[in-house]
Amino acid sequence: MELKPGLVGEVEIVVSPQMTATAVGNEGVEVLSTPHLIAFMENAATRAVQPHLPAGAGTVGTLVNIKHLAATPVGMRVRARAVLREVDGRRFVFDVEAHDDLEKVGEGVHERFQIQTDRFLARIAEKTQKRP
């Protein structure tokens, strides 16, 4: 199957204490953190396109525009879903949303860019060596 709009990726997790706002520095707020919600949405987008990429290719996130709509407590399930909306060369745009067991908890747009993984990692290694 080719990379074309309509591809879907999904991820489901159960919120653990390591995924809470407390875990990222907002002490005492024992609900799914926004960074973790975004990570799940990104993962869903990756799952939508990865099986359709050429060998040795991957994607990296380049844009995240997410609304965190509702809190999800520890122990509750969250399902993230990404639908590929647009393909522009190596740029992919996704509509993303997430629901817990009771309601929609997040929605937005996510963009990823196709890379050749070995070349990308080689550039990062060069950059690391040049670091002061």
N, C-alpha and C positions, 0 to 999 in steps of 0.2 A: 504494500500500500504506500502511496506517495504522501508526502507532507502537504496536506491541504486542510483548509478550515473544516471544523467539525470533529477533529480528533479529540478524544476525552481521556483524561488521566484522573485517577482518584486515589486518595490515601485515607486510611481510617486509623485513629489512635485512641487510647484511653489516657486522659490527663493524669499525669503523675506529679508528685511534689517537685520533681526536677524541672518541670515545664511551667511552673507558676511564676507570677510576677515577683513573688518573694525571691525565687531563685535567681532573678536577674536584677535584684537590688531594691525592689519595692516591698520592703519588709512588712509582713503581716497580711499581704494580699494574696490569698491562697486560691487564685483562679488562673486559668490559662493566660500566659503572658502574650502580649502582642507580637514580640519577636518570634515566639514559637508558632503562633498562628500563621504568621507570614511564611515561616520555614515550611510548614505543612502545605501551604498553597503553592509555594515554589516547587516542592517535591511532586505535587500532583501535576504541575505543568511539565516537569521533566519526564514524568512517566507517560504523558500523552505523546511526546515526540521521540523519545530515545529509541524505541524499537524501529523507527522509520529512518534513522540517520545512517549515513554511510559508516563503514567500519572505521574506527579510530576517531570518530567525531563525537562531540558532546555539546552541551549548552551551558552558558553562564547567564545569570540574571543581570539585567541592565536597567530595569525600572520596576518599582513597586509602588502602587497607589491603592492602598487598602484602607477600608473603614472597618474598625473593630466595633461591632454593633452591640454585643452582649457578652456578659461574663459566663464562663464555663467552669464549674467547680472540679476539684480533684475527684477522680473516679468516674467522671462522665465521658462518654464517647464523643469524638469530633470527627466528622467526615469532610475532607476538603476535595473540591472538584474543580478541574481546570478544563475549559473548552477552548481549543485553538480557534481564534477569531480571524487572524490575518497572517499571511505568509508574505514577506517582502524580502526576497533573496534569502539571506541568512538570519533575518530578524523575524521572530515569532511573537505575536501578541495574543494573550489569553484573557478571557473573562474567567475570574476565579470567585468562588464562594465557599463558605464553610457553614456547616450546621452541627449543632450538638443534638442531644436526644430530644430537645424541646423546641428549638428555634434556630433561625439563621443567626450566626454569630459574626460573620465577616463576609465582605464582598469587595470587589475591585477589579483592577487591571494589572496584569503582570507581563513583562516583556523579557524575552530571552534571546540570546544571540548564539548562533552555531559557531563552534570553534573546532579546530583540529587539535585534539588534546595534547599530543606530543609537542607540537610547536608552541602551544600556549604554555605548557609547563617548562619548556626550555627558556622562554622569555622570562618567566617568573624566576627561574634559577639564575639567569643573568642579572636580573634586578637585585636579587638577594646578595649576589657577590659584589655588586657595586655599592651596596648600602654602607654608610659611614660607620 
